[in-house]
Structures are given as structure tokens and as C-alpha cells.
Amino acid sequence: MMSIKLKISYLTIAFKMSNELTNERNCFLGEGTNFYRRMVILLNWRSSLRRFSRITTIVFVMFITLAGISGYTAYSQAISTSISGKSIIFEDMKNNYTFSDQRLPESTTDEINALGKLTITGNTKGSSMRNGFPSYSVKTGNVDFSYVSNKPLISENLDQWHLVDDPNKSVDSTMLDEKIGKGAIIIQTSKDGIIWVTDKIMTNVFDTNYAASEPLYTSNALQLTNGCYYRIIVAYKTRIRTGQSKFLFFTQDDFSYQKNLEIYEFYLFNESLIHFNDPNMKHYKVSNDPIRTEPTGYTGAKEIKVSDPFYNLNLGDFTVSGFTEDSKDTDGNPVFLKNLGDQVTLWFKLQYDINHLNGNAALSVVSDEEGFDNYFRTTKQNFGKGTLIIRHTDFQNIKTRPTIYTNYLEANAKVNADTKVGLYEEGDYEVALNYKIKYDKTKILGQSVLPQFSFHRVFFKFSVRNGNCMVFPFDLSTGAELSNTSITPNGFYLDLAKSRYLSINVKREIFKEGADGLTEDTRFNKPAKDGEEYKEEGVYTITVKNQYTNQETTKKIYVGSNPILKAHVFTQKPISEIKKEIASGATINEDGSINMVSKETVAPKTIPEVNKTQTTQTIESTESPKVEQTNQLLGLSNLSIGIGVAVVAGLIGIVKIRKRK
């Protein structure tokens, strides 16, 4: 409502301004204005022009702002988009909702009475096709998936198609831990739209406790960074009463049954993050070699023997790109320096097929269904086939909650391809990849006998720092950025531009009047913080150091109105030298610059006060001819324009008189 009120206010003011513009035009050349009045207005043409320009500018700014508000409001809100799917009906009750191995008659979910409607909600934009899948770009954030059920199908009206309990525990090739019950929803993801990985299974979804307001699923940053295909499968059994029949003395209802399958497929990607990996981009390996750990919590380090099948087996490498320079911290961990426009990116390149490690069919990565990480204090959960854990520590040494990507190797990583993990700003990062390996040493009739399991972990740290050595002071009153040697009577504040790891020091000096004139006195010399304000009069020296580049930047700003101190900051000259120049007749401008007198007009150092006045008059007299000449030119120009306009106005009047005759 606030934005609507603001729009109405702007439109009202703009309308009033447009009326004033019209009145201004009518006053200048409108009907009913006699010739003499026009001549008077023409003599004041400059003030009218200034007023006209000011009003026009205000109206223009208002309309631009109004357009900006409208655009921002329309784009900033989350958008809900309905996804159209395929619907398959099975009349054979022995069918396990099989759709991948054969071609079956199908309709769209828009054409039949589907169980519900699938929507995605997020900051999405547009719709196109990618490899035959509807594609949606995501501007920021993640996307929620929701499925709203159709009430008649959930009702108990026997004479309409309605849900019934399905005791089966499989949908196509996907095995379920529980029976389908009143509907199952399976969410799968894919890196290529061909091989699908089951991410989430929900059974007995549409019972009486179904909460349609809760999202079924939310995408994650890793999926959107690389782009991800999604498949949502909805499976359920329905029936309808077709009549009644008698058996002995009993009357029973006759029903017709069918199994229903709804399949929704689409592609999501973050348009600001996804891009092709430049082969010429410099990559820095950050991951260490994997270690074999204890089976509980991936802690400790167990010896890997030469005879072990996974000896010297490294699944892949993590690398970092998009930086300008690299360095090391005190512990030997890599530090990546970024400049404006750099995008520090973490990548992972998988070396082997996780189902046939190193080409060995007996060696594979398997799910760790009760995995947890003792270092990151994670809860026990299904880690799937490899879990990636990332934790960020900010400049205040606050550790964020770890981000956990379960089933990472199967769902996200690609063999012999650089897969993007994410983009990273300033901070310290800890990364771990935990996975479980199965070795089928002995098989009898194709079945593994006494398989061996081992647990492995890749762990490393890295940091990101801004490579610049800059701080940005801004005027407290105007908001303008202040450069080195700037002068402000209002004070200033510091903006570190998110460079949180720079060493910034501010020294304030004041100048006291003593026996020998102004003398320096340091009031403080202390570290600065982002957003800190400085209002008291004095000369401020801001020193910035970057410990990783050994660069240093110094800025000097004066807060106050003392002319001598202005000149001291602007020219960087000692105060004693500035005093000598003033004694020699120099003057100080508002910005602190010094106007030096010419040698011809400089009098001896011990000139009386009268001579100073004469010197000033001499300086003024040397400048006055130029000013007078300029004024004469402006006067002639104004007069010429006035005469020209008057002649045009007279000709128009003569034409009108002739027409009336």
C-alpha cells in the first residue's frame, strides 16, 4: 500500500507541475498578451528560463522515480508459476506405475482431472526450453515446490473418482520404505536430464493431515549454480462405484479401479551464477589427499596399506579460480585475493565413475545411511553417496551453520568435468568431503559375501580477501565521496566497501594558537571501523594497510572552516610556509587552494596595511577588464536575442492583423 500511495502523491505533484508549465508558456507567448507586456517578459527571459528548467527537471525526476518504483515492485516479489505435467492412467492393478521402460498413452495434467497442481515459487523469470524441458531462470535465492490437491479426489464420495489406499512399495524402479498409501510423491534431480537421482520420497501424502501450505521441496544453491533438471512424480490409486451386486443375502458395491501417475519435469538455473568454465582460467588446487578415517564421525586417521584396493585412490580434486593473486596465511592455508569484478569460485572435478572406482567393478562408493561429521557437529542422517560440508567464518570470527550437500557425488559431480561448488566472498572457509567405499572382495553366484567397507575424508581450508587497499570517506551532509585532501565543514563517515580485513587507522590533529602561531596537537590515533563518523574539527589522516599485499594508502581530510588549515590539507604544505605566502599577499580560496600574487605586484615583506590594500586593488584591477569584457559580450548577446524575438513577435502580429482584415 505504501508504494501505491507514493505513486499517487508523485502523480498529483507532477500534474500540478504540468499545470504550472502550461501557465508559464501562456504567460510567455499566450493569447491575450499585448506587445508591450511581451517585451517586458523578454527583458526578464533569463529568470523565466531558469524557472522553466527547474520545473521541467522536477517533473522529469518524478516520472523516472515513479517508473523505477513500479519496476522494482514488479520484479522484487516472488512469482508463483504453474507447471504443466504428463498424466498416465493404468487400468492393470498389477502394474507398478512403470513409465520408463515402455511408451504409454499419456495426457497433460491440464486435460484431465488431476489430483492437484504443481507450482514453483521464487524470484524466477521467463520460460524457455532446454533439451526439451521447460526452463526457468532464477534471479536470486532458491525456489519452493508446492503441490495443491484437488478436494473432490480426496473426498469419500463413492460415486466419484476418489483416493484409496495403495499397499504397494514401488513406483517404477524406485523402491519405497513405506507403502504408497494415499498417494506418494517422489522428487528426483538430474545433471543431464537423462540419469535421475532420487532426492526425496513422501508416502501417504494426501491423508487427512495433508498440509498443502508447506513446500514439498526447496532447491539449493549448488543445484542452481550449475543448473539442475527436476522431476516430480505423483503416484496414487483411485476408484469409483459402478453399481451393486448381491452375494447370497448380502448386497455389495462394485468398483472400478485405476492407478494414476503425474510427472512434472523442468529445469532451473541461476542466471547470475551459471556460466561455462573458461579453459584459460587459472585454477589453484586447494584439496589435500584423502585420508582413511574411523567409521564413526569421520574422525582420526587409519593407515592405508599398499595392499588395500583403494591405496593411492583419489576420487577428484577441488580447485579455486577467479582470483587475482594468491598467498598463504600463517598456517600455510591458501589465501585468494580478489579485485573488483573477480568471482572466486570453488570447483570439483570427479576422476572416476563412483560405481566402478578406478575401473574396478568390485570397488564403489555406497550410501552412508547413518553418517555424521564429528568435526562439524552434524546430526546423524543419510549422507548418501558422498556428503560435501562447507562452513564459513566471517571477519568477526563468527562461524556460520555448516551447509550440507548430501549425496553429492551421485547427484552433483560429473566425471572428468569441472563442477562448480559456489562463489565466495571475503571470509575463511572449511570444506570436507566424506564418503564410504565398498569392496566386494568375494562374490558367490553374483552376490557379495562379507564385503569390506572403509570411510574416507578430504578436508581443507582456504580464505578469500579483497586485494584492494582502499577506504571510502563520505560527507555526512551531502553524501558525496571525499577524495584525498578534501575539505568538509560537516564531517564524514567511513565506508570499508566490505573489505573487512584491512588495517585502518585514523589520526586526528588540531592546531592551537600559541606564541609562534598555530601548532599541531594530536588528539587521537586509533583503529577505525566501518560506518564510524568524524564530526569534530581537525585534520584527519586515514591510513589503510593490506597485510596480504603489503600495500598502504593514506588520505587526509579537513573538517572545519579555518582557511590556513584548508590550505594545509589541500596543498600539503607546512603551516609556516603558508603563513609566509599569505604575508606576501597570497589569498586562500574556499577549496584550500592558494592564489599566488605575481612578482610585479609583490611588495616588500614589511609593507604597511595601506600597501596591502593597494596590492589587493592591483590584483582586482588586473582581472576586472576580463570580467567587464565578458559582461559586455553577454549584454550584447542578450540584447541581440531580445531584438530577434521582438521582431519575430511583431511579424506574427502583422500577419494576424492582415488575416483579420
N, C-alpha and C positions, 0 to 999 in steps of 0.2 A: 504493500500500500504506500510505503514511503516513496518508492520510485515513481508511482503514478502521480502522487501529489506534487513531487518535484517537477515532473513533466508539465503538469497543468500550470504551475507557477511560472515556468520558463515560457510557456506558450502565451500566457497572459502578458508578461513583461514584453515579450517580443512583439505582440500585437500593438501594445501601447507605443513601442519604439517605432514601429512601422507607420503608425499614425503621425508621429512627430516628424518622421522623414517626409511624409506627404505634405504636412504643413510647411516644412522647411522649403520644399520645392515650390509650393504655391506662393510662399512669401517672396521667393526669389524671382520667379517668372510666371506667376499665376495670373489668371484673368482678373480684371478689376484693378490692377496696379498701374498707376499712371507713370508717365515717363520720368518725372522728377523723382518719384519715390524709388524707381528702379536705379536711378543714378546714385541716390544716397546709399542704397544697398550695395551697389557696385563698389563704392568707396570703402565699404566695410567687408569686402569679399574675403579677406583672409580669415577673419573671425568666423564667418559663416562656413568657410571651408573646413576649418578646424572642428567646428561643432558637428558638421555633416560627417566628417571622417570618424569622429569619436562615436557617434550613434551607430554608424554602419559597422564599426568594429565590434561594439557590444552585441548587436543583433547576430552578427556572424558567429561570434564565440558561443552565444547561447544555442544557436542551432547545431553547431558542431558538438557541443557538450551533450545536448539532447540526443543527438544521433549516437554518440558514444555510450550514453546510459542505456539506450534501447538495445544496442548491440551487445553490451556486456550482460545485461539482464537475460537476454535470449540465449547466450552461449554458456553462461556460468551455471545454469541449472542442470541437474541430471535429467536425462531423457530416457523414457521407457519405450522400448521397441518390441513389437510382437514378432516372433519368429515363426515362419510357416514350416511345417514338417510333413513327413510322409506317414501314411497310416496303412497298416496291413491287418487284415482280418483272417483268422484261422478258424475253420469250422471243424477241423480234426482235433479233438481234445488230447490226443497223444502227442501232438506237435509241441516242442519246447520253445516256441517263439523263434524258430530258426529263420533267419533272414539273410545270413551272409553266404550260404552255400548254394542258394538257388534263387531264381528270378520269380517273384510272386506278384500277383496283381496288387497294385497299391494306388491309393488316392492321397490327396493332400489333406492335412488336418482341417483346412478351411472348407472342404467339400462335405465332410461328414460330421456327425455329432460326436466330436472327440471328447475325451474325458475332461480336458481342460485346455488352457492356453499358456504357452511358454513366453515369457518376456525377459529381456535383459535391460538392466537399468544402470546407467553410468554416464559419464561425460563422453558419449560416443557421437560420431559424426558420419553421415553419409552411408551409402551401401553400394558395394560393387561386387564383382565376382573374382574369386581366386581359386584356380584349379577346380572350378565347378561348385565352389562353396560360396554362399553369401558372406561378404567380408565387411567388417565394421572397424573403423579406426577409433582409437581411444585417445582423447587429448590428455587427460590426467587421471590418476587414481586407478582403481580397479572396477570391475563390473559385477553386479549381483545378478544371479539367475533365479527366477521365480516361476512357479507353476501354480496357476489358479484353477481349481477344479470346477467342473460343471455340476451344479447341485442336483439336477434330476438323476444323473447316473449314480450318485451316492445315496439317493433315497431308497426306500424299501417298497416302492410301488411295483407290485409283481407284474402288472400289465405293461410296464415299460422296461426297456433295457436298463439294468442296474448292476452294480458291482456285487460279486460274490467272492468268497474266499477261495484262493488257489493254493493247494498244498505243495506244488512243485518248487524245487530249489535250483532251477537253472533257467537262464534266458539266453537263447542261442548257445554260444560256447562259454558263457560266463557262469561260473558256479557261485551260488549264494550260500551264506552260512545259515540263513533262516528261510522259511517258506515265503513265497511271494505274498501270501495273504491278500489283503485288499489293495493290491497294486504295488509294484516295485519300480523304483527309479534308479537307473544306472548312469553315471556320468563318466565319460571317457575323454581322454585327450590324445592328441597325435602331433608329431613333429612334421609329418608329411601328408597327412590325410589318407594314409594307406594302412599303416600299422597303428593300432589303437591300444591304449593302456587304460585299464580301469582305475579311476581315481577315487570314486565314491559309490557306495551301494546303500540304498534305503529300501527297506521292506515294510509291508503292511502300512504303506504311507497314508492311504485315504480312509483310515478308520475314523471313528467319531472324534478323535483328539487331533485331527489334522489341522495344523496352523498355517494357513496359506500366506499369512503376512510375513513369515520368516523366509529369508532367501534359502533356496536349496543349496546354493554353491556360490562362492566368490572367487574370481580369478586372482592370480597372484602376479607380482611384478616380474618374476622370472619368465612366466608364460608370455606376458605381453611384450617383454623386452625382445624376445626372439620371434614373436608371433606364434599363435597356437590354434590348432583345429580342435573344435569341441563337438562331442556327440552326446546328446541326452536321449536315453531310451526309457520309455514309459510302457510298462507291460502290466496287463490286468485282464481278468476274466469277467464276463458279463452273462446275464441270462434274461429271458423274458418268458412269461407264461403264455403258452399256446392253446391251452384248453384243459379239460379234466377227463379222467378215466376212472373206471371202477375196477377194483380187485376184490373179489368176494363181497364182503359187506362194506368195504371201505372205498371212499372217493378220494382220489389223489390228484394233485396238479401235475400237468405235463409242461415241461420247459424245453426251450431251445437254448443251447449254449454256444458261445464263441470266445475265442481268445483274441485279444486286441493288442496291437503294437504301434506305438507312435515313436518316430525317430526324427530328431531335430539336429541338424548339422550346420555349423557356421564357423567363421574364422575371425579372431580378434587380434589386433596388434596396436602397440603404442606408436603413433606416428612420429613422436619426437625422439624415440629411442632406437627403433629398429633401423638398421642400415647394413649394407654389405661390408664385410671386413676388407679393408684396403690391404692388398698383399704387400705393399711397400711400407706399411705402418710398422714402426719399431715395436717389438714385443720383448718384454723382460720376464724371464721365468722366476716366479716367486715361490712355487711349491717345493717342499722338501720331498725326499724319497719316503715311501710309505713304511710304516713300522707295523709289526705284528703285536697286537695288544691282548690283554686278558678279555675273556668273553663278557665280563660284567662292566658296563660303563665305558668300554674302550679306553681303559687306563693301563699304565705300565707299558713295558716293552719286553717281548719274548724273543728269544733268539730264532733267527731264520737260518736253517741249515742248508747246505748246498744240495742235499738230497730232497729237500722239500719241493713239491711241484710248483710252488709259487715263488721260488727263490729268484731274486732279481726281476720280479714281475711288477712293473709299474703301469697301472691302468691308464694314466694320462698325466698331462701337465697343466697347471694353472699359469697363465701369463697375464701381464698388465700392459696396456697400450694407452695412447692418448695423452702422454705427458711430455714435458719439455726437457727436464733433466731428472736424473736420479741420484740419490745419495744414500747414506747409511745413518741409522741412529746409533746411540751408544751401545746397544745390544747387538748391532750388526744386521738389524732388520732393514729392508729397503724402504726408502722414503722417496715418493714421487712428487716432483714439483710441477705444478700446473700454472699456466698463464691464462689470460682471457681468451676464451674460445676453445680451450682444451677440454676434452672429455675423457677423464681417467676411467678406463674400462677394464674389468676383470673378465678373463676368458678361460674356458676349459676345453681341452682337446682330448677326446677319448681315443685310446690307441687300439683297443681290442673289442670284439663282439663279446658282450658280457655273458653270453650263453656258451661261448667257446673260447675261453681265455687262452691267448697265445696259440690258437688253433687246436687246442686240446678239448675234445668233446666231454671229457671227464671232469673238466675244471670250469666252474661257472660262478657267477655272483647270484646269490639267492636272497630271499627276503629275511630280514631280521624282525620277526613279528613282535618281539618284546625288547626292542632296543631302547637304550637311553645313553646320554652322554654325561659322565660324571663331572667333567671339567666345566661344562656349561650349565650343569644342574637342570637338565631337562627331565621331564616326566617320562615314564615308561610308555612306549607307543610302538606302533608298527612302522619301523623305519623303511620298510620296502627294500628295494634293491639299490642300496646306497643312499645315504642322507647327507645333504650339504647344510652346514650350520655356519652362519655369519653373525658376528657381534661387533657393534660399533661403539667406540668410546669417544666422547666429544671433548672439546677444549677445557671443560670443567672437570674432566676425569670421571664423568658420569657414564656408566656402562648401560647401554640400552638392552632391552629384552632381545635375546637371540632370535634371528629369523631362521626358521627351519623349513627346508625343502625335502620332504620325504620322497622316496622312490626316484631320486634324482637321476641316477644312471640310466634307468629304463625310460623315464618319461621325458627327460630333457636333453641329455647328452647324445651327440651324434658321433659315430665312428669316423675318425680322420677328418673331422670338421671342427673349426673353432666355434664354440657355442658361447654366446655372451651370458655372463652371470649378472652383471649390472654396472651402472655408472656410479662413481663415488666422488664425494666432495671432501673437504678437509676433515680429518679425523684419523683415529687409529682403528685398525680392523684386525680381527682374529677370524680365521677360516679353518674349518675342519670338514673332511670328507670321510665318513665312516661306512664301511661295507663288510659284508660277510661272504666268505668264499666256501664253496662246497667242492670236495674232491671225492668223486665216485671211484675209489680205488678198485673195488671189486663189484662185478655185476654178474648175476645169475639169471638166465632167461630174460635178459634185458632190464632186470630190476637191480637197483643199487643195494648192496649188502654192506652194512656197517660203514657208511660214508664218514669222511672226516670233515670237520668244519674249523675254520680259522677266521679270526676277526682282525681287520686291518684299518689303519687310520693315517690320513695325510693331514698334517697340521702346519700352519704358517701364519705369520703376521706381516702386515705392511701398513704404511702410513701415507696420507696424502696431505700436502701443504701447498698453499698458494706461493708461487715463486716471486711475486712482486714484493716491493718494499715501499708500499705507499699507504698513506692515511689521508683522509679527505675531510678538511675543516669546512663547515658551512656556517654562514651568517645566521645568527639567531633570529633576526628580524625579517630579512628578505629571503632567507633560504638559499641564497646564491653560494656557489662554491668559492672558497677563498684560495687563491694561489699564494705562492711564496712571496713574501714582502707585502702582503695585503694589509689594508687598514680598515678597521670597522669600529664604529662607536658603540655597537650593540652587543658585542661579544660573539662567541662562536661555540659550536659543538663538534665533536669528532665522530666520523663515520669510518669504521675499520673495513668496510666493504667485505665483511665475512672472513677477513684474514685474521683468524683468532690466535695465531701462534707467533705473531710478530712481537718484538720487544719495543714498546713505545714509551718514551719518556717526555714529559713536559716541564720546562723550566720557565718560571715567571720572574721577571725582573722589573723593578720600578726605579725611578730616577728621582732622587731627593735634591732639593735646593740646599747647597752648602756654601761655604766660604769661597770655593772655587767654581761655583755654579752647580749644574746638575751632575750628580754622581750616582753610579749604579749600585743597586742593593737587591740581591737575590732573595725572593720571598719564599719560593719553594722549588724543588727539583724532584719530581716524583713520577712513578709509572702512571700511565693513563689507561682508561677503559672505554669501551665502545659507548657512544652516546653522552659522554661526560661534557658538561658545559663550563665555559670560562667567561665570566662577565666582568670581573674586576679589571680596572685599568692596569696596563702594564705591557711589556714586550714579552711575548711568549715564543719560546724556541722549542719546536717539536722535533724530536729525534726518533727515527724509526730504524730498527735493525732486523735483518733476517738472518738467523743463525745458520740456515742451511745454504745460503748463497754468499754470506759474508758481505752483503750489500748494506749500505746505510744512506738514508735520506734525511735531510734537515729542512724544515720550513720555519720561517719567522713571521709572526703576525702581531700587529699592534692593536690593542683595544684601548681607545681613548681619543682625545682631540688635541693633544699638545703638538704644535707644529714642528718643534725640534725633534720630538720622538718619531713623528711621522716620517720626517726626512731621514732619521737614523735607520729606521726599518726599511724604507724604500731604497735608499742609496747604499746601505751597509757601511756608511762612513762613520768614523768616530764622532762623538758629540763635539769634541773640541774643534775638529776640522769644520764641522757645520757652523759652529759659532763664528769662526774666523770668516767664513764665506758670507754670513749674514752681516758681520761688521763691515765687510767690503761692499755691501749694497745688494747682495743676493736676496731673493724672495723665495718663499716656500709655497708651492701650490697645494690644493686641497688633497691631492693623492700622495703628497710627500715628496714629489719631485722638486728640484731646485732650479730656479731661473737665475742663471749667472749673468751678471752685467758685462757689457762689452768693455774692452780695455780703454776705449776712448772716454767712457763715462765714469770709470772707476776713479774715485778721489783718494787722496791720502788716507791712511788708517785713522788719523786723528782729526777727521773733518768735523766741523760743528754741525749742530742739528739743522741749521739752515741749508747747508750744503747737501745734507741727506734729502731734504725736500726738493732741492734743485735737481739732484740726481734722479729722484723719482719722476719729477716733471720731465726731465730729459728723456727718460725711458718711455714715458707715456707719449711724448711728442713724436718719438721715432715710430711709434705704432699707429698714431692717430690718422696719418694720411691714408694708410691702407684701409682702416675702418671707414673713414669718410668716403673714400672712393667706392668701397663696396656698397655703402648705403645709397650713394648716388646712383649706382647701377641698378640697385633694387628699386629705387624710386622711379627711374626711367622705365624699368620693366613693368612695374605696377601701373604706371600711367599709360603705357602702350596697351596693356591688356584692357584697362578700363575704357580707353577710347575705342578699341576694337569692338568690345562688347556693346558699347553705346551705339556705334554705327550700325551694328547688326540689328540691335533693338529698334533703331529708327527706321531701317529699311522694312522690318516686319510691320511696323506701324503704318508706313506709307502704303504697303501692299493691302493691309486690311481696310484702310480708308478708301482706296480705289475700288476694292471689291464691293464695299457698301454703296458707292456711287453707281 
